[in-house]
Amino acid sequence: MNNTDTILMTVEEVANKLSLTNRTVRKHIQSGRIPAKKVGKRWYISSSDFYKIFAEYMTT
């Protein structure tokens, strides 16, 4: 998440796109499986990281 032009997605957006619960996405963030950055009280996932995760998710 080093690129300042990267679009950030919320936990809710990622959960909806992967058909997961918000809680599951947060667990993956805390375990390090999903790279994310906390800003204030909210977690954000870069869109580029999301597409990597999505590709992996779809192949499992």
Secondary structure as GFF3:
##gff-version 3
##sequence-region A 1 60
A	DSSP	beta_strand	8	10	.	.	.	ID=ss1
A	DSSP	alpha_helix	11	18	.	.	.	ID=ss2
A	DSSP	alpha_helix	22	31	.	.	.	ID=ss3
A	DSSP	beta_strand	37	39	.	.	.	ID=ss4
A	DSSP	beta_strand	42	46	.	.	.	ID=ss5
A	DSSP	alpha_helix	47	59	.	.	.	ID=ss6
###
